[in-house]
Amino acid sequence: MSRFPGADFEAYVREVSPGLLRFAHVLTLHRAEAEDLAQETLIRVGLAWSRVRRDGNPVGYAQRTLLNLFLNRRRRRADIPVAAVPEVTGEDVALAAVDAADGVRNLLASLPRKQRAAVAMRYVLDLPDERIGELLGCSPQTVRSQVSRGLAALRAQEGSR
């Protein structure tokens, strides 16, 4: 059953946007790119909203869409114009903390994209290995290996500073 039974798309966007933006920020390491990635994700979810809502897991669908967009970022499209840009309702304290952590950003930037995604999904989204594997298209064992190698690389870099 969906966490948003009968909810309209706008309510869904208000609830999930901060988490999607944090996830995108950890993946892209740049706030503007994260905002673009989260917006593109929400556009795609909105276009498929009736099906996504009916399938019962709109948050999972959005996370998967965001991850796929990030991993396939080489295929850039032109901006999609919108009638009005929504007002920012307030600063997300968690996003601001990530944004301010240049040391963490530099460490994460050194990881390959899939390792960074695996580490982000484990520690930012707190997803289990099975779900991360579904999203990345690999086994839970591969997820554990990716996370382990990513953390080892981060520790090695931090130790050499």
C-alpha positions in Angstrom: 0.0 0.0 0.0 1.3 3.4 -0.9 2.3 5.9 1.8 0.3 8.4 -0.2 -3.1 6.8 -0.6 -5.4 9.2 -2.4 -2.8 11.9 -2.1 -2.4 14.3 -5.0 0.9 14.8 -6.7 1.6 18.2 -5.1 1.4 16.7 -1.6 3.7 13.9 -2.6 6.2 16.3 -4.0 6.2 18.4 -0.8 6.8 15.3 1.3 9.5 13.6 -0.8 11.4 16.5 -2.3 13.8 17.2 0.7 14.9 13.5 0.8 15.3 13.3 -3.0 17.3 16.5 -3.0 19.6 15.2 -0.2 20.1 11.9 -2.1 20.8 13.8 -5.3 23.2 16.1 -3.6 25.3 13.3 -2.2 25.4 11.7 -5.6 26.2 14.8 -7.7 28.2 16.6 -5.0 27.0 19.9 -6.4 23.9 21.6 -5.2 22.7 23.0 -8.5 23.2 19.7 -10.3 21.3 18.0 -7.4 18.4 20.4 -7.8 18.3 19.7 -11.5 18.5 16.0 -10.9 15.7 16.1 -8.3 13.6 18.3 -10.6 14.0 16.0 -13.6 13.1 13.0 -11.3 9.9 14.7 -10.2 9.0 15.6 -13.7 9.3 12.0 -14.8 7.4 10.8 -11.7 4.7 13.3 -12.5 4.4 12.2 -16.1 3.8 8.6 -14.9 1.9 9.6 -11.7 -1.3 7.6 -12.3 0.7 4.4 -12.9 3.3 5.1 -10.1 0.5 5.8 -7.6 -1.4 2.7 -8.6 1.8 0.5 -8.3 2.0 1.5 -4.6 5.6 2.6 -4.2 6.0 6.2 -5.4 9.0 6.8 -3.2 10.9 3.8 -4.5 10.0 4.7 -8.0 11.4 8.2 -7.5 14.6 6.9 -5.9 15.1 4.5 -8.8 14.4 7.2 -11.4 16.8 9.6 -9.7 19.6 6.9 -9.5 19.1 6.0 -13.2 19.2 9.6 -14.2 22.4 10.1 -12.2 24.1 7.0 -13.6 23.1 7.9 -17.2 23.9 11.6 -16.9 26.0 11.6 -20.1 22.8 11.8 -22.1 21.9 15.4 -21.3 18.7 16.9 -22.6 17.7 20.5 -23.0 15.9 22.2 -20.1 12.2 21.8 -19.9 10.5 25.1 -19.5 7.9 25.4 -16.7 5.1 28.0 -16.2 6.2 29.0 -12.7 9.0 28.1 -10.5 7.7 27.1 -7.0 8.8 29.1 -4.0 11.4 27.6 -1.7 9.6 26.9 1.5 12.7 27.0 3.7 16.2 25.7 4.0 16.7 22.0 4.6 19.2 21.9 7.5 20.4 18.4 6.5 21.0 19.6 2.9 22.9 22.7 4.1 25.1 20.5 6.3 26.0 18.3 3.3 26.5 21.4 1.2 29.0 22.8 3.7 31.0 19.7 4.0 33.7 20.3 1.4 36.0 17.6 2.8 33.3 15.0 2.5 32.4 16.2 -1.0 36.1 15.8 -2.1 36.3 12.3 -0.6 33.1 11.2 -2.2 34.1 12.7 -5.6 37.0 10.2 -5.7 34.7 7.2 -5.7 33.4 5.7 -8.9 29.7 6.5 -9.5 28.3 3.2 -8.6 30.3 3.0 -5.4 29.3 6.5 -4.5 25.6 5.5 -5.2 25.9 2.4 -3.1 27.5 4.3 -0.1 24.8 7.0 -0.4 21.9 4.6 -0.5 23.3 2.7 2.5 24.1 5.7 4.7 21.9 8.5 3.4 18.7 6.6 2.5 19.4 3.8 5.0 18.3 1.2 2.4 19.0 -2.6 2.9 21.4 -4.3 0.6 18.6 -6.1 -1.2 16.9 -2.9 -2.2 20.2 -1.2 -3.2 20.9 -4.3 -5.3 17.5 -3.9 -7.0 18.2 -0.3 -7.8 21.7 -0.9 -9.0 20.9 -4.1 -10.9 23.2 -6.3 -8.9 23.2 -8.8 -6.1 23.2 -7.9 -2.4 26.7 -9.4 -2.2 27.9 -7.0 -4.9 26.3 -4.2 -3.0 28.2 -5.2 0.2 31.4 -5.4 -1.9 30.8 -1.9 -3.4 30.1 -0.4 0.0 33.1 -2.1 1.6 35.5 -1.0 -1.2 34.0 2.5 -1.1 34.5 2.9 2.6 38.0 1.4 2.4 38.9 4.0 -0.3 37.4 6.8 1.8 39.3 5.6 4.9 42.6 5.4 3.0 42.2 8.9 1.6 41.2 10.3 5.0 44.2 8.5 6.5 46.6 10.0 4.0 45.5 13.6 4.8 
